[in-house]
Amino acid sequence: MNDQIQLNKLDTARRQLSVAIRLLFDDDDPVAVHTLVGAASMIISDLVEQQYPDESWDKLAQEASNIPPSKYFKTMRGPQNFMKHAKFDASAVLTFNPKHSEDQAFFSIMNLSILAKLSNEESAFQLWYLAGITALDEDDSATELLNKARKEFGDLRNVTRTARLAEGKRVLAKLLTGVE
């Protein structure tokens, strides 16, 4: 029996993201969730930049916010870098908001949708995230996606994080098992 796993970069990122989504919806350790989301995010961003640089959601966010790439990535990747390095800041302390993982996972999934068809977990997360956001430029495609999200999850804008996560877990379980 061969215990080795052969992976490409996209498979690796998708596996990390899949586990992160399940841990998130289980309301499990936010540091583990963020570490997995961060690792997946870096791979997916690199792949999109190499294959479809003009379609990168990272680039769109930088342009929309009018911030240079270095500042954008310092903001987006600050917590994940803190969680994986200690060479230059061994005594540093981070105040971390788990919502940051949700935002980063959403951007990763939007980038991933450029590269491949989304899995059930990725699609569930995408719709779950949209069901909980308060503002969206309401063009026709955005309105359609937002309506689909709110139909599946309900309006999650004014519910607690715990309730939002429980709803994500419920819908993901339904997608994966086909059982209500």
N, C-alpha and C positions, 0 to 999 in steps of 0.2 A: 504494500500500500504506500502511495506517495503522499506525504503530508504537506507538500509545498503547494502554494497557491500562486498562479500566474495572474498578474494584474497589469492593466495599463493605467495611465494617470486618471482617465475619466472614471474607470471602474473604482479606483481607490477613493476618489472624491465622493462618488455617489454612495459608496458603502459608509463612509464617514458621516455623510449628511443623513442617510437613512437612520443610522443609530442615534444621531443627535436629535432628530425629529421625534423618534420614539421616546428617548429619555426626556425630552422637553415636555411632551404631552403626558408623560408619567409624573411630571413635576419632580424629576430627579435632580441630582447635583448640578447646579447651574455652571459650575466651573468646568466639569466634564463636558457638558453640552457645548459651552463656548469653545473649549479646546478643539473639539471635533468640528464644529461649524467653522472655526478659523482655519483649520488645516484644509478642509474641503474648499473653502472660499478662495484660498490662495491658488490652489490647483486650477479651479474652474476659471478664475480671473485670468491666470496665465494662458490657459487654453483658448479662451475667447480672444484675448489680446493677440495671440499668434494667428488664429484662424479667421476671426471676424472683428478686427480692431474698431471699425466704425460703428459696430452694434453693441459695444460693451456698455453694460449698465453702470459700471464704475465711471467710464468716461462721460456718460450722460449726466450722472450725478455731479461730477466735477464741473461740467459746463453749466448745469442748472444752478449750482451753488456759487459759481464763479470763484472757485478756489483751485489753486495749483495741485497737481497730482501728489506732491510730497506732503502737503497739509492734509489732503483727503485721506491718503493711506495711513498717515500718522493717527488720524482720528478713528478711522475704521478698524485699524489693526493694533491700536495701542493696547487694549486689554489682552488680546491674544498674544502679543509679544511679551507682555508682562508675565503671562502664565506659562511661557515656555523658555524664557531666558533669565539668568541671574548674574551674568558675567560683569555687567557694569552697574547694576543696581540691586545688589544682594539684600540690602536692608529696606528697600522701597516697600510701600504699602499701596494697595489699590482699593479704591471704593468703586465697586462694580455693580452696575444695574443689569440684571438678567435680560431686560428688554433689548439691550444691545445685541444679544445673540439672535433674537427674533428678527431684528432689522438686517443683520448681516446674513442670516439664513435666507431671508426674502431676496436680497440682492443676489446671493449665490444662485438661488433657484431661477431668478429671472435671467441671469447669465447662462445657466445650465439649459434653459429652454431654447437658447440659440444653438446649442450643440447637439441636443438630443430630445426625444420625446420624454416628457416627465413621467416618472413612476407614480404609483398610487400615493406613496408617502409624500413625494415632492408636490404633487397636485393638491393633496389634502392640505399641506402646509401653506401653499400659495393662496388657496381660497380662504383658509382660516385666517391668515394674516390680513387679507383684504377685508374680511368681514369685521375686523376690529379697528380699521383705520378711520380717522375722522375726516380727512380731506383727500380728494382725488380729482385731478382734472377730468371733468366729465365729458370726454369725447365719446363717440358711439361705442368704440371697442372697450373703453374703460367702464362705461356704464353697464354694458352687457356682462363683463366679468364681475363687476361689483354686485350686480343683481344675482348672478349665479352663486357667488360666495354667500350672500345673505340668505338665499333660498336654502342652501345646504346647511349653514351654521346658525342662521338667525343673525340678528344685529348684535354684534359683540362689542360695540363701541363703549357701552356704559356698564359693562359687567366687570367683576373682579378678575384679576389675572388667574386665580385658581379656577374660577368658573369657565374662563376662556380656554384654559388648558384642558379641563375636563371635557369640554365640548369638542376640542380637537381630538382628544383620545377616542371619544365616542364615534366620531365620523370616520377616523382612520380605521378603527376596528371594523366598522361596517363595510368600508371599502375593501379591507383585506380578507374579511370572512364572508361577505355577502349577507350577513345576518344583522338585523336591526338591533 
